[in-house]
Amino acid sequence: MYVIRRVYDVKPGSARKVASLMQQQGDAYTAAGQRSKVTIYFNGGTLPGDTNRVYMQWTDATIDSPYREGVPSVPEAAPFGAQMREHVISNRIEFFEMMIPEKMQAD
């Protein structure tokens, strides 16, 4: 099992707006069956740590290309991505392998 996290650096003052759009986009992908339930979190500058950053995170059993054959587009998600672009400075994607009992190593 994997954790997949998209990280967006956004323009000052826009983190909450981008987080709102990302939640709607993620919900569209989840409703279409292409993604597990997403978690969105952000720091718009009111908390310690990196500011003007928004995260979208979900889990999946595999890491697959979104362009693989047989995966239909999700037109309901497109408007949210288009609205986010004007606020995004940069973004990246991170992958983490989750620890499960079968992966545990003995001493």
Secondary structure as UniProt FT lines:
FT   STRAND          2..10
FT   TURN            12..13
FT   HELIX           15..31
FT   TURN            32..33
FT   STRAND          39..43
FT   STRAND          53..60
FT   TURN            66..67
FT   TURN            69..70
FT   TURN            75..77
FT   HELIX           78..85
FT   TURN            86..87
FT   STRAND          88..97
FT   HELIX           101..103
//
